[in-house]
């Protein structure tokens, strides 16, 4: 509401009315320089104005906002939930702005408009005074609530687990306030505020005897009058809950059983489940576990209560799909997990053209059964019909099935692209399909090893922009545009902007914190990265891809004990998973435990399509100085190369040459490297900035004795990726320099490069991207020429440089 000036002779309306107030204060504001204060307040204003609650209230109803010098007050009038939701949205947005430290206080109380010294309307009243005192009780990060507003919220089950009673605290003028701390899923501050730790504090059971305070009598009198007037409704306070309490309104949608006669229709059953889950996940008031955590369970398991406990949800959805021609039967049931009560069940027999209406009805009915509040935007999202063409939808579901496979292999990416391109060809207005095509292309581009990067990058851009043109508020489209900026352009500011925009449309999506974790990792923001992974894991606790990325994150920081713990957690979800076992072996190699690594790798028989696993086995044989068996194995694989794996074949040819060289077969090694050069060179014409490809070519040139060409490739790699732009991959050219310098008679240059690497977190050059450690320096034959150098010996004997996040 803009400022209003009183006309001459005009009186302010002094009638009391109930307002729901959000007080916001910047902690440490006065210590900042003036320029810093201005910049901080400008950013805070953008964050606040960007929240959905602010925009909705500003557009659709009355709202007042008042500056307070080092903060602001937002005054809502419709519901006590409004300031609470707004505070959580602000807290969520501040994850990317750790330099902005806020404390917030929320209260519902009587206010009235009064003229200030400039004859402009301002607010006064007990509501303002108490709200200010509530906020003053908090420290940085706290969202504190008065007793009144906490009692209002406690009537709703979805708020109860997040309201934590702090008791009473004495504030200004001797007033004692009963205060609640609001925190959930990493939002807010769970610590007890300083004033409650060190000041006077009383429990809810009563207050110490003594004469009543005049101020308190006044406040209670105003509240009593307001109650008589119908402003207040006293509600029974809900029980205190711990952080481990399962939210009442929480749900997991298990895989739908494919009851079609044809097994190939499994993609359709998966698609229906995914659509139902997607619709539910767009409801703010409902905690929904992502598909990536539920996909490892059976369609109708016997141990529902155990599964619900693992996923931390109160309800389970089971279903089955039978598709025969153009007819579809969908059976679905909602089950209360703790007592296996069937809350609701329904069977839908429809034509294929009505499948979206079925998915919408399922989602709406579940929301109704759980008494979940739906705002207008959520109702529109649930009822959305992405396409009217069944053929396009079928193609989309086939492409979606490829993107959901556990391994991001060339075959899976190519399969996804094929069907998603078909979906948008059949329906050019299919925004969700355009968005998924863009994201798939961006991930393909990021892999640096699959296709013509220029063409894929352009298709990713066009697809994302098309999706946003068709549906500007589509969460999947905003996410895709964020991935385009992240993966294709390394424009992290714009990537974060689009990821945050997507969060508003997809409040339950674990993809958002995962994506923000990836950005933070590229920026070298290691502590923020771990916090985002924490947030993602809470909402998606069995997402193997996300857990694997977190394990890799720990490997890159040389926190190998943490990496092992996370990898063992993955193996409890997917026993025997190839990538997980191989990554455990990589950790053992990094620590110099070749025996443990050999035990893990020995039973595995990966092919050329599992290049990382195969390369790790070759590297193991090289570290052991026993590569002959792997030489034979590689030759067998390379005799009949698979179509579509040309890049993998060229890269494996480099490893064959290295293994042959360590085995003492110098002539065979050079022949293998020449063949590898012939196979990889064409890719460089299409991908001149592919630094992984440049790395392979540099090492091959070193093996062939072409020193100048090797260093030329290193220079090009350094231009393609820099530490300033990419903290994760930016040190790869430095490791490459160390290896080539060691292999071409430049020990000083090699050791200087290694000294830079040993204390820095980064994604290494080989296999699963493990960085250099003292054990690798001791075991790797590429560094044999340095073993007589004292500086190198110092590096070999140094402890592992673990990156701490404190």
N, C-alpha and C positions, 0 to 999 in steps of 0.2 A: 504494500500500500504506500503510495508516494506521500511525502510530507504535505500536510494541509495547513494553510495559514488562516487564522480567524479574521473575519472581516470586522470592521469597527462596530462595536456594540454587540457583536455576537458572543454568546455564552457557550462554554464547553458543555457537552452532555455529561453530567456527573453521575448518570445511572450506573450502578454496578452491573457487571456481567462476568460470566465465568470464561476464563481464557486458559489455554494449555501452552505453557511457556517453555522454551528451550533457551537456556543461558549458555553462551559460548565464550570462553576466556582463553587467550593465548598465554601459556606459561612461559615466563622469562622474556616477555615482550619488552619490558623497560631496559633490559640489558643489551638489546640490539641497537645497531647504528640506525640512524633515521632512514637511510636508503634501504636497509634490510627490513625495517618495519613496514615501509611502503610496499616493497615487493612481496613480503609475506602476506599482508592484508589483501593485496590484489589477488594472490593465488587462493587465499582462503575464501574470498568472495566468489571466485570462479567455482570452487569446489561446492560451496553451499548452494549457489544458484543452479549447479548441475544436478543436484539431487532430485529424484523423482517427486518426493514429497513436497519440496519447495515449488517445483514447477506446477504440480497439480493444484496446490493451494493458491498459488498466484493466478493461475488461469481460470480456475473454476469457483473460487470462493474468496471470502475476505481473509486477508492475512496482513499482519503488521510486522515490520522489521525495524529495529532501532539499533543504531551504532552505540557502542559503549567505550570507545577509545581503544582498548586492547581486546575487543571482541564484539559481540553483538547479542541481541535478543530476538528470537523469532517467536511470534505470538500467533497461535492457531486457535480456531474457534469451533471446529466441528467435532473432533474426537481426541481423547487423551492419548491415543495411539500415534497421532501425527508427529508430535515432537520426538517420541521415542524412535519411531521408524527413521525420522530425519537424522537423529543422532547416530544411529547405526550406519546409515548410508554415508554420513560424513566420516565416521570412524573407518569404514571400509575404504573410502577414497584416500584417506591419509596414509594407507600402507605405502603408497608411492611417494609420500612427502614426509619422511621421518623427521625432517628439520622443523616441521610444524607440530608443536606439542600443545594439545588442547586439553582442557578439563570442561566438562559439560554438566549442567544441572537442570533437572526437569521438575516442573510443579504445575498443578492445576489449582487456580485460585481466583478470587474476585479482583477485577481491575476496573478502573474508570479512566476516561480521557480527561486530561487537564491541559491548559495552555502553558507553554514554557515562556522563558524570557523573550523569545523571538516571536511570540504570538503564534507558534506552531503547536499542533496537537501532539501531546506526549501521553504516556501512561503512568499511573500511580496506583497504589493500593497494596493490600496485604499479599496478593498474588505475586507482585513484582518483588516485594521485600523478601518473602520466604524463598522464592526461586533463586534470588541472589545468594542467600545464606546457604542453600543446599549446594550450589556450585562451589562456594567457598570451602566446603568441607573436603573437596577432592584434590587429588594430585594429577599430574600429567597422565592422560589416557583414561581417566575415570569418567563414567557416565553415571551420575548419582540421581536418585529419584526420591522425592518426598514420600512420606507415608501415604498421603492422599492418592497420589497418582499410582503408586505401587498397588494399593488396594483395588483401584479401578482395573488395573491390568490383570491382577491375580484371578479375576473371574474367568479369564480365558486360559485354557490349559497350555496353549503354545507359549505363553509368556512365563508361566510359573517356574520352569526349570532355570530361568535366567535371572530371577529376582533373589538377591542375597541380602538378608537382613544384617545391617551393621550395628543395630541398636540405636541409642540416642547419644547426641553430642551437644555440648553447650557451645553456642555461637554468640554473636554480637548481642549486646543488651541483655545477656543472661538467658536468652531464649534457648530451650532445649528442643532439638529437632530429631525426629526419628527418620533415619535415612536408609535407603536400600541401594545396593550396588548392582548395576546391570552389566553383565558381560556374557557373551556367547561366541563360541567358535572362533576365538582369537580376537574378537572385537571388544573394545572396552579394556579395562585394567582390572584383573582379578585380585590384585593385592589389596590388603586393607589400607585405607588412606592413613597418612601420617597423623592426622588429628585424632583418629580413632585408636591409634597405637599409643600415642603419648598424652592425649588429653583426657578429660573426664568422659566417661562412657558408661551408659546404663543399658541393661538388656530390656527386651520388650516386656518382660514380666512385671515391670514396675519401675518407678523412679524413686530416688531417695527422698525422704520426707523433708519438708521445708515449706516456707511461706510461698504462695503463688506469686509469679512474676507479673507485673502489670502488663508488660508487652504480651505475654502468653495469654492473659485473660482477654485482651483486646482481640487477638487473632482468633481465639476460640469463639468469641462472641460473633465476630464477622462470619465465621464458618457456620455457626448455628443459625444465624439469620438467613444465610444463603441456602441452608438446608430446608428451612421452612418455606422459602420461596421456590423450592424445587430444583435448585442448582446442584445439590449434592445428593448422592445415593451411597449410603455406606454399605460396603460389600465385605463379605467374609474373606479374610486373607488366606491365600493358599499356603500349603506347607512349604517350609524351607527345603530347597533341593540342592544337592551337590552337583559338581560339574560332571559327574559320571551318570547322572540321571538320563535315561533315554527319553527324548522329547516325545510327548504324547502324539503330536501330529508329525509322524515320521514314517516313511514307507520305502519298501524295496520292491521292485517289479522283477520277478524271476523270469528266466527265459521261457517263452511260450513254446509248448510242445507242438511239433509238426505232425499233424494227424492225416496229412495228405498221403495218398498212396504212393506218390513219387517223392523220393528223397530229395531231389533237386529243388523241391518247393520249400526246403528248410529256410532259404533266404527270405521267403515271404513271411513265414511265422516270425522270424527274427525282426523283420521290418515292422510288423504290426506291434510287437512288443516295444520296439524302439520308439515308434510314434506315440504310443500311450505314455511311455516314460518321458519323452520330450515334452509332451503337453503338461504333464504333472510337474515337471521340473521348472516350469515358468511361473509357478505359484510361490510367491514370497513366503507365505505363512506355512508352507509345507516343506519339511526336510525330505529330499528325495535322493536316494543313493544312485549313483551313476551306473550305467550298464556295464562299464568296465569292471565294476566290483561284483556285479551279480552274474556275469556271464559264465563264471566258473562253477555255478551250481546247476543241479538238475532242474527239469521243468516242475516236477512235483515231488520234492524231497520229503522224507519222513520226519526229519529233525528240524521243523520250522523254528521252534523256540531257540535252538542252538544257533541257527543261521541268523535269526533276528538279533541275538546277543552279539554275534561277530560283527554284524553290520550296524549295530546300535540303533535299531528301528523298532517301532511298536507294531507295525502292520506289514503284512506281506500280500502281494498280488500274484496269483498264479493264473495261468491261462493256456489255452490250446487253440490252434488255428487249423482248419481243414479247407483247402482250396481245391475245387473241382470245376474246371472250366471257368465260367464267369460267376460261379456261386462260391460264397465264402461263409463258413460257420466259425464264429468266434465265441469261445466259452471262457468266462473270466470270473474269478471269485476273490473277494477281499477277506483276509483272515487276520484276526487279532492274535498276535504271535504268542503272548504269554500263556493263554489258555486254549489256543487252537479253536477259537470261536469263529464261525463263518458269519461275518457281518453282512455280506451281500454277495449274491451270485446271479449271473444272468447268461443266457445263451442268445446270440444274435445270428439269425440267418438272413443274409443280405446278398444282393448282387455286388459284384466287384466294384461297381461304380459308387456304391454307398459306403465303402470302407472307411472314408474319413469321418462320416457321420457317426459310425460305430465307435471309432477311436475317441471322438469328441464326447460322446455320451458316456463312455467308460470313465474318462477323466473327470467329467463334471459330477457323475454319480459318486465317485470316490471322494471328491472334494466335499460333496454334501454329506456323505456318511461320516466324515471326520470333522464336520462343522468348520470347514476352512473358509475364511472370508476371501472372496474374489473381487478385485477392483475391475474397473471397466477394461483396462488394458489386458489384464489376465484373461478375462472372458473372451476377448477378441483373439488372443493367442491360442487359447484352447480350441476355439471353433474354427481356426484357420483351415482352409482347404488349399493345400499347396499346388495342386494341379487338377484339372478336370479330365485329363487324358490318361486312361488306365495303362496304356502302353508305355507312356513316359514314366509313370509311377513304378511300373514293373522294372524298367531299365534302371531307375534310380535305386530301387531296393537291391538290385544285383550289384551295382557299383558300391552302395553302402556296405554290403556284405564283405567286399574286398578290403575296404578301409578298416573294418573291424577285426580283421585277422591279426593274430598276435604279432606276427613278424612283418616288418615293413620291407619286404623283399621287392626286387624289380618286377617280378611277376605279379605281385599283389598290387603294386602301384599302377602298372600298365593295365591290369584288369579293371581297376577302379576307373581309370581315365577313360577307357573304352566305353563302359556302360554309362558313365555320367555324361560324356559327350553325346551319346545316343539319346539320353533323357532330355537334354536341352535342345537337341535337334528336333525331337518329336514335339516338345513344348517350349518354345523360346521364352515363355513367361514363367517358367518353373524356377522361382528365385532360390529355393532351398537347394536344388540340384546345382545351380550356378555356384552357390556358395561352397558346396562340398567339393566341386571340381576345382575351384580356386585354391582351397586349402590343400587339397591333394597335390596340386601343381607346386605350391609353395614348399611343401615338405619334400617333393621330388627335387626341387631346385636346391634345397638345403643339403641334400645328401651328396651333391657334387659328383655324382658318379653314374647317373642314369641316362639322361637324354640331353639334347641340345638345350643348353641353359637359356639362351636368348629367347627361343620360341616358347619354352615353358614359362619363363618369367612374364612374358607378354600375355600369354593365355591366363595366367593367374591374375594379372591386373584387370584384364577385360572381364573375366568371369566375376570377380569381386565387385567391380563397378556396376556390372549388369544386375547382379543380385541386389545391390543397394538402390539402384534406380527403380527396380521393380517394387522393392519393399524397404524403404529407408530405415525402418525401425526393427528389421529382422535381426535377431541376435546372432544367428548363424552367419549372416552376411557381414555384420560388424566384426565378428571373430575372424572370418576369412580375410577381410581387409587388414586386420591387425597382423595376421600371419604373412600377408604379402609384404608389409613394411618390415616385419621382423626377419623373415627368411630371405627375401629377394633383395631388399634394399639396405638392410641393417640400419634402418631408421627407427631407433628404439623409442624415441619420444612419441612419434605417431603410432607406433605399435601399441604402446601402453594406452594411449588415448582411445584407440578403437577397442582394445580389450576391456577397458573400463566402461565404455559405452555398451558393449555386449553384456556386461555383468548385470545391467539394469533389466535387460530383456531375458536374461538366463540366470536368475539368482541362485539356482541350485547347481549350476554347471561347474564341475570340478575342472573343466578345461580352462576356465579363467585363471584361477590361482596357479595351475600348472604352467600356463602360457606366461604369466607374469614371473614365475620362477625361472623360466628359460631366459627371459629378457634380463632379469637381474644377474643371472650367471654370466651372460655375455658382457654385461657391464662391469663385472668384477665385484658386484654387491653381494658378497657371499652370505652375510648374515640375513639380508632380506630374502635371498634365494631360499635359504633353509626355512624361513618363516612361511614363505609361500608354499613350499612343499608340505609343511605342517598343516596348513589350512586345507590344501588339496586332499591330503590323506584323511583328514577328519570326515570330509564329505564323500570320499571315494576310497575306503580303506583297503580294498583288494584289487586296485587298479595296477596290474602287473607292469604296464608300460611306465606309469608314473613312478612306481617304486623302483623300477630299474634305472630310470633317469636319476632318481635320488641316490641310488647306490653309485652310479657313475660320478655324480657330483662329489661324493665322499672320496672316491678314488682320485679324482682330479685334485682334491685338497690333501691327498695322501693320508686321509683319516681311514686307514684300512680296517680297523676294528669296527667302526661304524658301518663301513661298506659291507663287511661280512655279516653283521647283524641284520642288515636290510636284505641281503641276498638270501639268507636263511629264512627270513620271513616270506620271501617270494616262493621259495621251494615248498613251504607249507601250503601254499595256494595251488601251485602247479608243480608237483613233484617231478624231478628229472628234467625240467625245462632246460633246453640246450644252451641258450644264451646265458642263463643264470649260472649254470655249472661252469661254462667257459669263463665268465667274469670272475667267479671264485678262483679259478685257476690263475687268471691274470693277477689277482691280488696276491696269491702265493708267490708268483714270479717276482712281483714288485718287492716282496719282503725277502726274497732269496731262498724261499722254501721250495726248491725244485722237486723234492720228493712228493710233497703234498700236491703240487701242481700236476705232476705226472699221474698220480693216482686218480685225480679228477678227469684228466683228459684221455686216459688210456681207453675207456670203453666207447668213446665217441667216434662216429664215422661220418663227419660232415662232408657234403659235396661242394661243388663250386658255387652253388646258390647260397651256401652258408659260409661266405668268404671269411668273415671275422673269426669264426670258430676254427676254420681250416688254417688260417694264418697263425692263430694262437698255438695250434699244435706244431706248426713248422717252427715258430719262434722257440717253443720249448725244446725242440730237438737241437736248435742252434745254440741255445744257452747251455744245454747239456754237452755240446760238441759231439753229438751222435746223430747226424742228420740223414744217414743213408736210407733208412726205412722210409722217411718222409719224401726223399727224392724219388724213390720208386712209386710211392703213392701219388705224388703230384704228377708224375709222367703219365700214370694211368688215367688220371682225371683229365689231363690236358690233351690226351689223344682223341677224345670224343667230346669237344666242348659243346655246351648247350647253347642253342640259339637264344639271343636276348641277353646273354651274359658276357658279351665281348669285353666289356671293361673289366669284369672280375677275372676273366681269363688272362688279360694282359698284366694285371696286377699280380696274379698268382705266378705268372712266368717270371716276374722279378724275384719272388720268394724262392722259386726253384733255382734260379741262378745263385742266390745268396747261399742256399743250402748246399749246392754243388761246390761253391767256393770254399765253404767251411769244411766240406768233406775232402778237399784237396784236388777236386776235378776242375782245374782252372779253365781248360779249353771248353768243357761242357758249360761251365758257368757263363763264359763270354758268348757262347752260341745262344744260350737261353736269354741273356740280356739283349742281344741284338734282335731276337725274335720279339721280345717284350716291347722294345723300342718301336718296332714296326707295327705292332698291334695297338699301342697307346698313342702314337703320334697323331693319327687322324682325330682323336678326341680333342686334342689341343687346338686344332683349327676351329672347332665348334665351341670350345670352352677355354678361351685363352687366360681366364682369371681363376681357373680351378686349381687352387693351391694344393689340394691333395694329389691331383694329377701331376702338377709341377714337382711335388716332392718325389713321386715315383721316378719321374724322368731324371731328376737330379741324382738320385741314388744309382740308377742304372748307368748314367753317364760316368759317375765315379767308378763303378765296377769296370767299365770299359776303358778306363784311363783317360777319359776326356774331361780334364779338370776344369778348363775354362767354360765349357758348356754346362758342367754341373753347377758352377757358381752363378752362371747366367740364369739358370732355372731358379736358384735360390733367390736371386734378386727379384725375379718376377713374382715369386711366391710372397716375398716381403711386401711388394707393392699391392698384391691382391688382398692381403689380410694383415692388419696392424694391431698391435696391442691396445692402442687408443680406441680402436673401433670394436675390437672383439677380444675381451680378456680371456676367453676360453680357448680360441684357436690362434690368438695372436703370437704365441711363442713357438708355434710349430716351425716357422722358418729359422728360429734360433736353434732349436734342436737339430734341424736339418743341417744348418751351418756347422754345428759341433761335429756331427757325424761325417760330413764330407771333408771338413778340415782335418779331422783325425785320419781319414783314409787317404789323404793326398799330401801328407807330410807337413802339415802346419799345426804343430802341437799347441803353440801359444794361443793361436786363434781358437782352436777347439776348446781348450780349457777355459778361456775367458767366456766363451759362450755357455759352457756347462755351469760355470759359477753363477751366471744369471738364472739358469733354469732351476737349480737345486732348491732354492727357497721359495719359488713361485708356484702357485697353483695353475694348472693348465691342462688342456687336452693333448695328450702325447701323439706322436707320429704314427704309431703302429696299432693294428688290431683294434682293441677296445679303447684306445686313446689313453692309456696309462702314462703318467709322466715319468721322467727319469728319477731314479732313486739310487742311493749308494750301492744297493745290491745289483741293480741293472748295470751300473758302471763296472762292477767287479766281474760280471758274468758275460756281458755282451762282447762278441769278438770284434765288433766295429771299433772298440776302444782299446784294442790290444796295443796299438802303437804308442799309447800314452802311459803305459804302466810303469815306466821308469821315471816319470815326471813327479817331483815332490808335491806340486800343487794338485795333481790328479790323485795321488795317494791320500792327500788330506780329504778330498771330496769322497773318496771311497770309504774312508774310515769314519766319516761324519754320521751323526744320527739322522734318521728320516725327518725331513723338515715339514712337520705337520702344520697345516694352516689352521690357526685357532680363530673362532668367530666372536670372541669376547669383545 
